[in-house]
Amino acid sequence: MKVDLDTSPLVSVEWLAAHLNDPCVRVVDVRWRSRYENGRGISFDDYDGYRGGHIPGAVFAGMVSDLSDLRHAVPDMLVGEEQFARVMERLGIGAETLVIAYDDMGFPLGSARLWWALSYYGHERVRVLDGGLRAWVSQGRPLSTDVCTPAPATFTPRVRAEWKASKEEVVAAMGRPGTVIVDCLTPELYRGGGDRHLWGQRPGHIPGAVNVPYMANIDPTLASATAAERERMFASGRSFTFASPDALGNLYRSVGVTPDQEVITYCGRGFAAACSLLALKVLGYERVRLYDGSWAEWSADPSLPAEVSAS
């Protein structure tokens, strides 16, 4: 049995509620957090949050413990094919499974990252819950504390290289006509103010990259929001769904990102960049890749340039 879907990579709370018990649907909770130690960001899974209450029937996937290559010198890099397949099989995700990913940030970070990872490994039947757990709760939908253990499935990865960019490919793309690199972090980090970067070794951004902060995909006015304004918004408890296609289109066109171009998104470690890649796919952009190493990898290579635009 398959569930009919349109081409959007998003589904609404109403859609999920209507299809929650469909046998082909697998809801995946990918709550993820970060903390700062010694001036650097550290990623960790929020399994306790899942245990405290999740969408009924959802399984939990650790974006760090399950799906990040813990042996790689660059933090949070996507695991290889074999490990990815093992995790999907444990979660009961097979060829016919429709995966609905969500997290509780409001704007999709972990959920967009899982959507991108599944797409990279050739699984097209994956969507992101627009607004995530916040939107689900805001509508008074039920939560469960049951830990779900589905029957194992068979997952066969089929790498689609057009979804991921390597460091070498980003270097080759710098200044190339018809290609635009998008930095998805906050304006402060993009400009390179201060003497450090929370997700890398140096301040600044990849030379020539334009800045579209990931939060602007929810509300374009947040593109220039201050840190204090963002904190107040996060603490408000409001749910966040993607901006309208018209608003998103205007946002990206305003910095020269158009559908005829090849686009490479990056951030600190590949989460915010997945959110922006998701937004571009909502708009129908076809040639969009995520630089998985992002600023964590780029900034650690002293042979690569960094551009600082802070006054």
N, C-alpha and C positions, 0 to 999 in steps of 0.2 A: 504494500500500500504506500502510495506517495501522496504528499500534501501539495496541492497546487500553490505556487508562489508567483508573484510578479518578479521583475528583475532587480528590484531594490535590494541592497544588502541589509536593510533594516526591517524589523517587524515591530508592530505596536503592542502595547500591553493588552489591548482588546483582542488582537489576533492571537497572541500567545494563550490568553485565558480560554479562548474558544478551541484551541488545539492542544491543550496541555496534556490530555490523556491519549492523544494519538500515538499508536505503538511505534511509529517511525521517528517520533520527535525525541531528541535527547537534549535536555536543558543542562547547560554547563555553567556553574558558578566559578568565576575566576577572580575573586576578590584578592586584591594586591595592595600593599602599602609600601611606603618608603619612610625612612628616618635618616637623620643626619648625625654622623659621628665624625668628629675631627674635621668638620667642614666639608664632608663628602656624603653624597647620597648612598643609601644602602637599600636594596629591595628585599622584601620578604612577603611570603604568602599569608593571607588572613584566613586560615582554616578555622580559627576560633569564631570569626564572624559567621562563617558558614554554619558551624554547629549551633550558633545562637539563633538562627532562623534564616531559612532560604526559601526560594520558590519550590512548592511541592514537586517532588520527583527529581529535583536537580542533583547532579553529581558535582564533585569538586575537583578542579584541576589546578595544581600548583604551577603558576607561571614561572616561578623561580625553581622550586625543588623538582618539578616534573619536566618542565619544558625549556629550561635554560641549561646550557652546557657548562656544568660546574667545573670542568677541567680547562676551559678556555681562559686565556689570559685577559680577555675582554669580558666584563661582567654582562650577564643577561643575554648572551648570544643564543640564538635558537639551536636546539639540539638537532642532531643528525637524524637521518631517516629511520634507523632501527629503533632508537629510543622513542622517537615521536610515535611510530607505529605501535610500540608496546603500550604507551600511555593511552592512545586512542582505543586500542583493543580492550584494555582494562576498564575504560569508561563506557564500553558497549557501543562504540562508534564504528560502523561498517559502511560499506559503499552506499547503501540506501538510506542511511541515517540522516535526518535533517537536524543539524546542530543549531541550537539557539544559545548564544553566549551572552552573559550579562555580568556586570560587576555593580558596585554600589557607589561609584564616584559621581554618578549623574551623567557626566560626559564619559564616553567609553574609552578606557585605557587598556586594562587587561582584556576586556572582551573584544576590543578591536584588534589587539595583538593576537588573540587566539583565532579570530576570523582571518587575519592575514596569514598566520602560520598554516591553517588548514587549506587556504587557497593556494599557498606556495607548494604545499604537498599534494595538490591536485584534487582536493575535496571541495566541490563546488556547492554542495548542499549545506551551506552555513550562513547564518544570519545573526545580526546583533540586535538585542532588545533595545529599542530607542528609549532613552531615559533610564534604563537599567532598573535596579532594585528600588531606587528612590521613586520612580514613576509607578512601579508595581504597588508599593506600599501606600503611595499618595492616593491611589484609587481604592484603598481598603481591601486589596486582594489578600488572600490567606498566605501564611508562612508555615513552614514545617521545620521541625528539628530532627526528623528522621534522617539517618545517614543512609544514602542509597547505594546499593551494590548491584549494578545490573549484570546480566549475563555477558560474558566476554563476546566480542565480535572479531571479525577479521578486517584489518585495515591495511590496504596496499598503497604506500606513498608513491606518487608520480610527480616528481619535481617539475615545477613550472618556473624556469629561471627568470621569466619576465616579471616576476613579482618581487625579486630581491636584487639589490645592487651591492657590489663589493666595494671596498675602499679603492681599489684600482679603477673600477668603473666610475666612481665619483670623481677621481682625479682626472680621468679622461673626459668627463662631462663638463668640467669647469670651463666656462667661457665658450662652450660649443653652441653655435646657432641652433635654435630649435629645442634646446634643453634648458630647463630651469630647475634649480635646487631650492627647496623650501625648508627653512629652519622653523620648526614647530614649537619652539620653546618660548618663554616669556620675553617681552621686549628687553628687560634688564639683562638677561643672560645673553640674548642675541647681540646686544650692543657691547657687552664685555666690560661693564662697569665693575669696579672693585678689583681685587687681586686674586680671585679664585672663581671656579665654576663648580656648581654643586654636583655636576655629573661628569666632570672631566678634569684634565690636568692643567688646562690653560683657559683663560677667558677668551671670549670672542666667538666667531662663527666661520664657517667655510667661506672663503672669499667668493663674492658674487651671489651668495644665497640671499633670497628675499625672506622676510619674516612674516609668517602667518601663525600667531600663537594658537595652540590647539583649542583653547577655550573659546576662541572666536567662531569656531564651528557651531557652537551652541548659541552664541549671541555675538554678532560682529562688533558690537560696541565694546566687548571685552578685549579687543585687540590692543587697546591702549590703557586698560585698567591697571591701577597701581596694585602693589602687593597687598596693601591694606584692604582695598576694595575687593580683591579676589578672596581674601580670608573671610570677610563679612558675607560674601555670597556663598562660600562653601559651608559656613556655619548656619546659614539660614534654614537648611533642611529642604529647600525647594527642589523640585525635580527638574532635570535638564533634558530636553530633547533637542535634536538637531534643528538648526535654523532652516527656514524654507529654502527650496532650491534657488529661488530668485535671489534671496539674501546671500546664500553661499556663492552663487555665481558672481555676484557683484563683488564680494569679498576677495575672491581669487583674481578676478580680472583687474581689480584695483592695483595689484602689485605685478601685473603682467603675466599671470598664470592662466593660459588659455588652452582649450581642448585640443588644439592642433599640435601642442608641444609634448615632448617627453618630460615627465616630472619625476624628480627624486625627492622623497621626503626624509627628513632625519630629525632627531631630537637629542636627548641625552643617552638613552639606551634602547630606543625602539618602541616605546609605548605611546608617547604623544604623537610620534610620526605615524603610527598605525591609525590613530584617531583621524588624522588629517587625510591619510590615504583613503580611509573609509568615506570621508566627506567627498573627496574627489570622485570616488566610484559612485556615490549617490548622484553626482552631477553627470555621470556618464563618461568621465575621462577614461580613456582606454590605455594609454601608455604611462602607467604610474608604478613606480617601484619604491621600495623601502630600503634605505641604507641601514642594515641591521647593526653594524658596529657603531654607527652614529658618533656623537661627540666623544663618547668614552674611548673609542678606538682612534678617531682622528687626532684628538688632542694629545694622545700618548705617543704619537709618532713625531719626533722633533723635526723630521725632514719635510713635514707638511705645513703649509702656511695657515695662519689664523688672522682673521680680519677683526679689528676692534673699531667700533664706530662711536664709542662713548666720548663725550667732550672732556 
